[in-house]
Amino acid sequence: MTLLQVNDLYKEFGSTKAVAGISFEVRKGEVFGLLGPNGAGKSTTISMVSTLIPPTKGEIIFEGENIFRDPASLRHKLGVVPQDIALYPTLSGYENLSFWGSMYGLKGTALKKRIGEVAEIIGLNGRLKDRVDKYSGGMKRRINIGAALLHKPELLIMDEPTVGIDPQSRNHILDTVLELNRQGMTIIYTSHYMEEVEYLCSRICIMDQGKIIASGTQEELVELIKGQTQVSLKLDKMDREVLARLREIRGVAKAELLQDEISVTGENVDTALADIIAKVTEHGRRISSIDVKKPNLEAVFLHLTGKALRD
Amino acid sequence: MKVLSIIAKDLKTILSDKKALAIILVMPLVLMVILSSALRGTFISGGTGDTSKVNIAVVKQYDMIRDSQRFDETLGGGLLVQGMGKESAEELKAASGDVDPEKLFFEDFLGSDEVAKIIAYRVEQSDKAHDLLNSGEISAVVLLPENFVYDMKMNMLTPFRNRVDIRVLTHPDRSISGQVVQSVVEAYSDAMTSVIIGKNVLVEASMEYELTEDGFKGMKGAMDEITEIIKNIRTDVDNMEVQGRKQISSFDYYSVAMLTMFILFAAGHGGRMLLEEKDNMTYQRMIIAGTPRLGIMAGKFLTVFLIAILQIGIMIAFSRFALKVQWGDTKAVLLISISAAFAIAGIGSALAAATFRAGNYKMASIFETAVIQTMALLGGSFFPIDIMPSVFQKLSVISVNGVALKAYLKIMKGYGASEVMTHITVLTAIGALFALVSVLILREKGGLKDAQYNQVKALKA
C-alpha cells in the first residue's frame, strides 16, 4: 500500500536546480532509502516531503492527499529528524523532549509517559537530566531522533541521522531504526553511506545532481551491474600509464584512478587477478593492497555516474 | 499552549546563558552603583557641567515706590533723626534717591558681562514665572522679597541691619541648572561685599552731595558696616517647594538611567532569537511540528517582554534595598514598567523579524553596539538631558529609554500617575507599532519563503 507518492518533483533556487523532476513512492511499513552524494538533492527532497518548502513543480501525495493543500493537518503524522542537531544545547535532554512534545500538542502525564518511552527507545534513560551540550555526538544524534518520535508519527523522515558519529553510536541508531520499522513505522532514510542504506532499506532511490538515476530493491539495483566485479588496487606510486596497461586485459571494462586507488571493473575481473598483478609488476610498480568487491550499491553508483559516492 | 512552551523554553535558555545574564542583569547593577557614586557631586550637592545659558525669571515681590516712600518716612522719623542728627538725615534722604538697589541687582549684577554669559533673565509676575518654571521654559525663579528696596536702602544707608531673603525656586527636572542659579545668586552677595560696587555707589553719592570730609570718613566707616550687612543677604534654594516635589539624587537618577538603558539589551537579545532558531534548525522543526509562524513570533515578543519585566523588577528591587532609592507611587511605577517592557518587546520583535529576513546578525549587532549607545546618550542614560545641548534635548524624544526615564523620574519626584499617562501611551504605542512592523516584515513577499527554508543547508546536502 502506497503511503507517499512523489510525482515529477522540481525545486529550483534561482538558476540552481536542486531537484529536477523526481518521482518515487514509499510503501506503508517499509524503510525507503534515498542514497546519493552530498549535493545530490536528498535534503531538498526531504524538506519538500516534510512540508517545509513548497516544490517549484510537481506534487507530493500522502495517504491520497496533496500535502500542500492543507499541510497543517498532516504535520502531526510526520516525524522529521533533520541532518543538523535541531535542539537547544543549554537545556537538558528531558527539557528538549518536553518542549518538542508540547510542540506536537502533548502535555501533562501523557507527555511525561511518552518521554519515558522515547528515552527507552533511544537508550538515553539515565542521561535525560544532563544538558545536551554535555552529550557526546552520538547521544545528541539519538535525542535528535527522539524529538521526532514523541508524537508517534506514521512516517519518519530521517535526513543523514548518523553523520559525524562513532561506529558504536551509529550501530545503535541503525538498530533503533530497524526496531521502529519492526513496530510498524514507515521510514524514509537518506544517507550517503552505502552500507547504511544496504543494511536498512528494502527499496532504494539513488540520486545524483537532483535526479533519480536508479531505483528499486537492492537486488534489482545490483542486477544493473550483473557480473560486473570491481578490483581496487593501491600501488607504491600511482601511475596513470598503468591504467592503459590494465585496460588491455580481457574483460576489463574500466580502469580509472579514484583518489588514492585504482579501480578496475569488468565482467568477472576477479578471475583475471593474475593478469592484473602481472601488468602492474611489468610496469615496475609494486602493489601495496588489493581488494575484490562484489557488486554493491557503491559499484552501481560508480557504474551509473562514473564517480564514487564519497566524491 | 505552544506559545507558553516557547516562552518557557526561551526563558530557560536565557537563564542558562551566563553571558546573556551578565549583560542583561549583572552589568546594569554594577554600573548603577559605579555611576551613582562617581557622579554624586553633579546632582543635589552642587557642581555642574552646564555650559549653556540658564533662563530664569525674576519676580519683584516689592513695591518700588512704596518702599522708597517708606524709607523717606523712616529717615524723617524721630528715632533715626535722633541717632544721626537732622542734617545728616536730610543729606541721606537726598542721597537715597540715587542709591538704587534695583539697578544694583539687575544692571550691575545680572547685567554684568560675567553673569550675562551664564544667565538670561526676564522679569515676570509671580504666576507667570511659576507657569514658565513648570513648563520647563526656565530653570529657576528668583524671588526678590517684599520690602526689598526698603530693606536694602536701610542696609546701605543707615546703621540698621534688615534681613533680606532672596529665594530661588528651581525645577526638579533641571536640578543642575538650578544649582547654577543658586551659585550665581550666592555670588551676588559676595559681589555686593566686593567694595567696588558699594563703595562706588557711596563715594559717588557723597561726592555729588559734597559731604564733608568727616561725613565722608563716616560713610567709609558705614561702608564697612554695609559690606558686613550685605554678607547677610541670604539665598535659599527651594526645590519647587511650591509643588512639594522631591529632588533627584545621583542614586535615583542612575538607577532609572541604567534600568531604561539596559532593557534595550533585552530587545537586542530578542533580535537574535529568531535567526538563531533558524540557524539551529529548531525554527524549521517547529514549523514542521505545525507551530504557526505568528505563534513563534508571539512567543519571542512575550519572551522579550518578560525578560524586560524581570530586569526592571530586579533593578528596582536592588536600587530600593541596596541604594535606598525611593521609586514613588507603586501603581504608576508598575504601569510605566509594563508599558516600557511592551515597547522593548515590540522593538525586539521587529529587530528579530528584520534580522531573520536579512539572514545575518549585522542588524542586531548594529542595534546592540550603535543604536543602544545612541539612544542611551540621547535619552539621558549617560548624562542628564538638561545639561546636554538643546539639539540633543530635542532629539531625546526619539529614544524609548528617554521616554521611560522621564516617566520614572516624574513619579520619583512625586508626580501622580496622571502626569505620566502621555509617556505610558507613547511607550505602548511604540510597542504596538513595532509589533505590527515585525508581522509585516515576516508577511512581506518572500518573507515566509525565506522563513521556511534554510537554502544554504538544503543545497549542501
Boltz contact constraints between the chains, C-beta under 6 A:
constraints:
  - contact:
      token1: [A, 13]
      token2: [B, 455]
      max_distance: 6.0
  - contact:
      token1: [A, 18]
      token2: [B, 459]
      max_distance: 6.0
  - contact:
      token1: [A, 42]
      token2: [B, 461]
      max_distance: 6.0
  - contact:
      token1: [A, 43]
      token2: [B, 458]
      max_distance: 6.0
  - contact:
      token1: [A, 43]
      token2: [B, 461]
      max_distance: 6.0
  - contact:
      token1: [A, 44]
      token2: [B, 458]
      max_distance: 6.0
  - contact:
      token1: [A, 47]
      token2: [B, 458]
      max_distance: 6.0
  - contact:
      token1: [A, 50]
      token2: [B, 288]
      max_distance: 6.0
  - contact:
      token1: [A, 52]
      token2: [B, 284]
      max_distance: 6.0
  - contact:
      token1: [A, 52]
      token2: [B, 288]
      max_distance: 6.0
  - contact:
      token1: [A, 52]
      token2: [B, 452]
      max_distance: 6.0
  - contact:
      token1: [A, 53]
      token2: [B, 452]
      max_distance: 6.0
  - contact:
      token1: [A, 53]
      token2: [B, 453]
      max_distance: 6.0
  - contact:
      token1: [A, 72]
      token2: [B, 290]
      max_distance: 6.0
  - contact:
      token1: [A, 75]
      token2: [B, 290]
      max_distance: 6.0
  - contact:
      token1: [A, 80]
      token2: [B, 288]
      max_distance: 6.0
  - contact:
      token1: [A, 82]
      token2: [B, 281]
      max_distance: 6.0
  - contact:
      token1: [A, 84]
      token2: [B, 281]
      max_distance: 6.0
  - contact:
      token1: [A, 86]
      token2: [B, 281]
      max_distance: 6.0
  - contact:
      token1: [A, 86]
      token2: [B, 282]
      max_distance: 6.0
  - contact:
      token1: [A, 86]
      token2: [B, 285]
      max_distance: 6.0
  - contact:
      token1: [A, 88]
      token2: [B, 13]
      max_distance: 6.0
  - contact:
      token1: [A, 90]
      token2: [B, 13]
      max_distance: 6.0
  - contact:
      token1: [A, 90]
      token2: [B, 16]
      max_distance: 6.0
  - contact:
      token1: [A, 91]
      token2: [B, 12]
      max_distance: 6.0
  - contact:
      token1: [A, 99]
      token2: [B, 5]
      max_distance: 6.0
  - contact:
      token1: [A, 99]
      token2: [B, 9]
      max_distance: 6.0
  - contact:
      token1: [A, 102]
      token2: [B, 5]
      max_distance: 6.0
  - contact:
      token1: [A, 103]
      token2: [B, 286]
      max_distance: 6.0
  - contact:
      token1: [A, 103]
      token2: [B, 289]
      max_distance: 6.0
  - contact:
      token1: [A, 103]
      token2: [B, 291]
      max_distance: 6.0
  - contact:
      token1: [A, 104]
      token2: [B, 289]
      max_distance: 6.0
